[in-house]
Amino acid sequence: MGLRARAARAAAVALLPAFLPAFCAPACGEEAFVTNQPANEVAVVDLGPSDTGAPQAKPRLVARIPIPGEPAGVAVTADGTRAYITSPEDKALSVIDTVARRVVSHIELKGGPLGVAVAPVGKPVYVADWYGARLFVVDPDHPEAIRTAPAGASPSGVAVTPDGAFVLTADRDDDSVSVIDAASLTRVAVIAVGKRPFGITLSGDGKRAYTANVGSDDVSVIDVPARRVVGTVKVGERPYVVALAGGLAFVTNQYAGTVSVFDVESLAIKGLVPVGEYPEGAEASGDGRFVYVANWFDNSLSVIDTGTLKVVASVPVGDGPRAFGAFIRRGRQP
């Protein structure tokens, strides 16, 4: 993946406050934990109220958490208490206490840790090994006992079914998706998809999976129980991930600087949303009213209104945001 001159990015970062408060007010709703890869940090963005019907506040950067090793992948637990960050260059998994906003553990993972997902109950943590055609299985309470499961070549995105029974990996160099049994850690199915699948996203009920195929500029729609592709949607140039909201799929097109939107039932294209330059990670708010997009070259987070399909806000977050994974914390926990 090519990089623009870092001087331009540094200039954008220099405009941000040097010090940010460690905590936001109790009224804080959802927060984004955005991996800024070349900056070696995670930016925490207050996204405003998260309750349905509440007015959308302009997102604001509220904290920076140093993470070594060019962090890329991110997964926030369902209860919002932990965020897991992969560092491909440092070959590690960092554990963030999201309330205290600090790293509480740094777990070594030999290989190329990239995509990451967490079981619905909060553990284990599943990490794709880009170089090893395998999945690391990490119990953060017992990091000394790391297990592995087989996957395809260059696994990237990772997703866990809502019942925690299966883990899916997008295997970029095999043009396929692996289905791994979480109990036995065996590879029970291989599903052929488009060329070079990178991001993988599951529907809320776990019945559909969507892969963003960077080599064929399309999205494969998988029937998970049947373990087969049931549709293909042509999108923009070099799609990276898929976010789901309100019956729509939002696909970040890296080279086009856009987000393609299609209906998940009819698979018909519904719109094309211009965002920042080189969009990568994307995820929807809990109520589905907004989709947040990390723009790698623009150092920004765009906010798309899912009703109007327009960008309604943008916030600078730091140098080289990727936010590859589930990066939104669903509101403050009691």
C-alpha positions in Angstrom: 0.0 0.0 0.0 1.5 3.3 -1.1 1.9 6.3 1.3 1.8 10.0 0.6 4.5 12.3 1.9 4.4 12.1 5.7 5.2 15.8 6.0 1.7 16.7 4.8 0.1 14.4 7.4 2.4 15.8 10.1 1.2 19.3 9.2 -2.4 18.3 9.7 -1.7 16.6 13.0 0.2 19.7 14.2 -3.1 21.6 14.0 -4.6 19.4 16.7 -4.3 20.1 20.5 -1.1 18.8 22.1 -3.0 17.8 25.2 -6.4 16.2 25.4 -8.4 15.4 28.5 -8.4 11.8 29.7 -12.1 11.6 30.3 -15.3 13.0 28.7 -18.4 14.0 30.5 -20.8 11.3 31.8 -23.2 12.3 29.0 -20.8 10.9 26.4 -22.4 8.4 24.1 -20.5 6.4 21.6 -16.8 6.7 21.0 -14.5 5.7 18.1 -11.1 4.1 18.8 -9.2 4.9 15.6 -5.8 3.4 14.8 -3.5 6.0 13.4 -0.9 3.7 11.9 2.2 5.9 11.1 1.5 8.0 14.2 1.8 4.9 16.4 -1.4 5.8 18.4 -5.1 5.3 18.8 -7.2 8.4 18.6 -10.4 8.5 20.8 -13.2 10.4 19.2 -16.4 11.3 21.1 -19.2 10.7 18.6 -21.9 12.4 20.6 -25.3 11.0 21.8 -26.0 7.4 20.9 -29.7 7.1 21.7 -32.1 6.9 18.8 -33.7 10.3 18.2 -30.9 12.2 20.0 -29.3 15.1 18.1 -26.0 14.3 16.5 -23.2 16.3 18.1 -20.1 17.1 16.0 -17.5 14.4 16.7 -14.5 15.7 18.6 -11.1 14.2 19.4 -10.8 13.7 23.2 -7.7 11.5 23.7 -4.6 10.0 22.2 -3.3 6.6 23.3 0.3 5.8 22.3 0.6 2.3 20.7 3.9 1.1 19.2 4.4 -0.9 16.0 2.2 0.9 13.5 -1.2 -0.2 14.9 -3.8 -1.2 12.3 -6.5 -3.6 13.5 -9.0 -2.8 16.2 -11.8 -4.6 18.0 -13.9 -3.2 20.9 -15.7 -5.6 23.2 -19.5 -5.7 23.3 -19.5 -4.3 26.8 -17.2 -1.5 25.8 -14.6 -2.0 28.5 -11.7 -3.1 26.3 -10.2 -2.4 22.9 -7.8 -4.8 21.3 -5.2 -3.3 18.9 -2.9 -5.2 16.5 0.5 -3.9 15.6 2.0 -5.6 12.6 5.4 -4.1 12.9 5.7 -4.7 16.7 4.2 -8.2 16.3 1.8 -7.6 19.2 -1.7 -7.2 20.5 -2.3 -4.2 22.8 -5.1 -4.2 25.3 -6.7 -0.8 26.1 -8.8 -0.1 29.1 -11.4 2.1 27.3 -12.5 3.9 30.5 -9.1 4.8 31.8 -7.9 5.2 28.2 -4.6 3.5 28.7 -2.8 0.3 27.6 -3.0 -2.3 30.3 -1.3 -5.2 28.5 1.0 -5.8 25.5 0.9 -9.4 24.2 3.6 -10.7 21.8 2.3 -12.4 18.7 5.0 -13.7 16.3 4.1 -13.3 12.7 2.0 -10.6 11.1 -1.0 -9.7 13.3 -3.6 -7.7 11.4 -7.3 -8.2 11.5 -8.8 -8.8 15.0 -12.2 -9.7 16.4 -13.5 -10.6 19.9 -16.0 -13.3 20.9 -19.4 -11.9 22.0 -18.7 -12.8 25.7 -15.4 -10.7 25.6 -12.9 -13.5 25.1 -11.1 -15.1 23.4 -9.6 -12.6 21.0 -9.0 -13.8 17.4 -6.1 -12.3 15.4 -5.3 -13.0 11.8 -1.7 -13.8 11.1 -1.0 -12.2 7.7 2.2 -14.2 7.2 1.3 -17.5 8.8 -2.0 -18.6 7.2 -3.4 -19.0 10.7 -5.5 -17.4 13.4 -4.1 -16.6 16.8 -6.5 -17.4 19.6 -5.7 -15.2 22.7 -7.2 -15.3 26.2 -6.2 -11.9 27.4 -6.3 -13.1 31.0 -3.8 -15.9 30.1 -1.6 -14.5 27.4 1.0 -17.1 27.9 -1.2 -19.8 26.4 -1.8 -18.6 22.9 -3.5 -21.2 20.6 -3.8 -21.2 16.8 -6.2 -22.3 14.1 -5.6 -22.8 10.4 -6.8 -20.2 7.9 -6.1 -19.4 4.2 -3.2 -17.5 2.8 -2.8 -13.9 4.1 -5.9 -13.7 6.3 -6.9 -10.1 6.9 -10.4 -9.4 8.2 -11.9 -11.5 11.0 -15.5 -11.8 12.2 -17.2 -13.9 14.9 -20.8 -15.2 14.6 -23.2 -13.7 17.2 -23.4 -17.1 19.0 -19.6 -17.3 19.2 -19.6 -20.7 17.5 -17.7 -19.8 14.3 -14.9 -17.4 13.2 -14.6 -16.2 9.6 -11.5 -14.9 8.0 -11.0 -13.1 4.7 -8.1 -14.9 3.1 -6.7 -12.4 0.7 -4.2 -14.5 -1.3 -6.5 -17.5 -1.6 -9.6 -15.5 -2.8 -11.6 -17.2 -0.2 -13.2 -17.1 3.3 -12.3 -19.7 6.0 -15.0 -20.8 8.4 -13.3 -22.0 11.7 -15.1 -23.9 14.5 -14.4 -21.9 17.6 -14.6 -24.9 19.9 -12.3 -27.3 18.1 -10.3 -24.6 16.2 -10.6 -26.6 13.0 -11.2 -25.1 9.6 -14.6 -26.6 8.6 -15.3 -24.8 5.3 -13.6 -22.7 2.6 -15.8 -20.4 0.5 -14.6 -19.0 -2.8 -15.3 -15.3 -3.1 -14.0 -12.4 -5.3 -10.4 -11.5 -5.9 -8.3 -10.4 -2.9 -10.9 -10.2 -0.1 -9.8 -8.0 2.7 -12.5 -6.8 5.1 -15.3 -9.1 6.2 -18.5 -8.1 8.0 -21.3 -10.2 9.4 -25.0 -9.2 9.6 -26.4 -8.8 13.1 -28.1 -12.2 13.0 -24.9 -13.8 11.6 -26.7 -15.2 8.5 -24.9 -13.1 5.9 -21.3 -12.2 5.5 -19.9 -9.5 3.2 -16.3 -9.4 1.8 -14.8 -6.3 0.3 -12.7 -7.7 -2.6 -9.9 -5.3 -3.4 -8.8 -7.2 -6.5 -12.1 -7.5 -8.3 -13.7 -4.2 -7.1 -16.8 -6.0 -5.8 -18.5 -7.4 -2.7 -19.3 -11.0 -2.2 -22.5 -11.8 -0.3 -22.2 -15.1 1.6 -25.1 -17.2 3.1 -23.3 -18.3 6.2 -25.4 -21.3 7.2 -25.3 -22.6 3.6 -21.6 -21.6 3.3 -21.9 -20.3 -0.3 -21.9 -17.0 -2.1 -25.4 -15.9 -3.0 -24.6 -12.5 -4.7 -21.9 -10.2 -6.0 -22.2 -6.4 -6.0 -19.9 -4.3 -8.2 -18.6 -1.3 -6.3 -15.8 1.3 -6.6 -12.1 0.9 -7.1 -10.3 -1.1 -4.4 -13.0 -1.7 -1.8 -11.7 -2.2 1.7 -14.5 -2.9 4.2 -18.3 -3.1 4.5 -20.4 -1.4 7.2 -24.1 -2.3 7.7 -26.9 0.1 8.7 -30.6 0.2 8.2 -30.8 -2.4 5.5 -27.9 -0.8 3.6 -24.3 -1.8 3.0 -21.7 1.0 2.9 -18.4 0.0 1.1 -15.3 2.1 1.4 -13.6 2.5 -2.0 -9.9 3.4 -1.3 -8.8 4.5 -4.7 -12.1 6.3 -5.5 -12.4 8.4 -2.3 -16.0 7.3 -2.1 -18.4 5.0 -0.3 -20.7 2.8 -2.4 -24.1 2.1 -0.9 -26.3 -0.9 -1.8 -29.5 -2.5 -0.5 -28.7 -5.8 1.3 -31.9 -7.4 0.1 -32.1 -6.5 -3.6 -28.3 -5.8 -3.9 -29.2 -2.7 -5.9 -26.9 0.3 -5.7 -28.5 3.1 -3.8 -25.9 5.8 -3.9 -22.3 6.9 -4.0 -21.0 9.1 -1.2 -17.8 11.2 -1.7 -15.7 11.1 1.5 -12.1 11.9 2.3 -9.1 10.6 0.3 -8.3 6.9 0.6 -11.2 5.7 2.9 -10.5 2.5 4.8 -12.3 1.5 8.1 -16.0 2.0 8.4 -18.6 1.2 11.0 -22.2 2.2 11.8 -23.5 3.8 15.0 -25.5 1.7 17.3 -28.8 3.1 16.1 -27.8 2.9 12.5 -28.3 6.6 11.8 -24.6 7.3 10.9 -21.7 5.5 9.4 -18.2 6.6 10.3 -15.3 6.4 7.8 -11.6 6.7 8.5 -9.8 8.4 5.6 -6.2 7.3 5.5 -4.7 10.2 3.4 -7.0 12.9 4.8 -6.2 12.1 8.4 -10.0 12.4 9.1 -13.1 10.6 10.2 -16.2 11.3 8.0 -19.7 11.0 9.3 -22.3 9.8 6.8 -26.0 10.3 7.5 -27.6 7.0 6.5 -30.9 8.6 5.7 -29.7 11.3 3.3 -26.5 9.5 2.2 -24.5 12.7 2.7 -21.4 13.6 4.8 -22.6 15.7 7.7 -19.4 16.1 9.7 -15.7 15.5 9.5 -13.1 15.5 12.3 -9.2 15.4 12.1 -8.0 12.4 14.0 -4.2 12.1 13.3 -1.7 10.7 10.9 -2.9 7.8 8.8 -6.1 6.5 10.3 -7.0 3.0 9.3 -9.6 1.8 12.0 -9.6 -1.7 10.5 -12.3 -3.6 12.5 -15.0 -2.9 15.0 -13.7 0.5 16.3 -16.8 2.0 18.0 -17.5 1.8 21.7 -21.3 1.6 22.2 -21.8 4.2 24.9 -20.4 4.6 28.4 -20.9 1.6 30.6 -22.2 2.0 34.2 
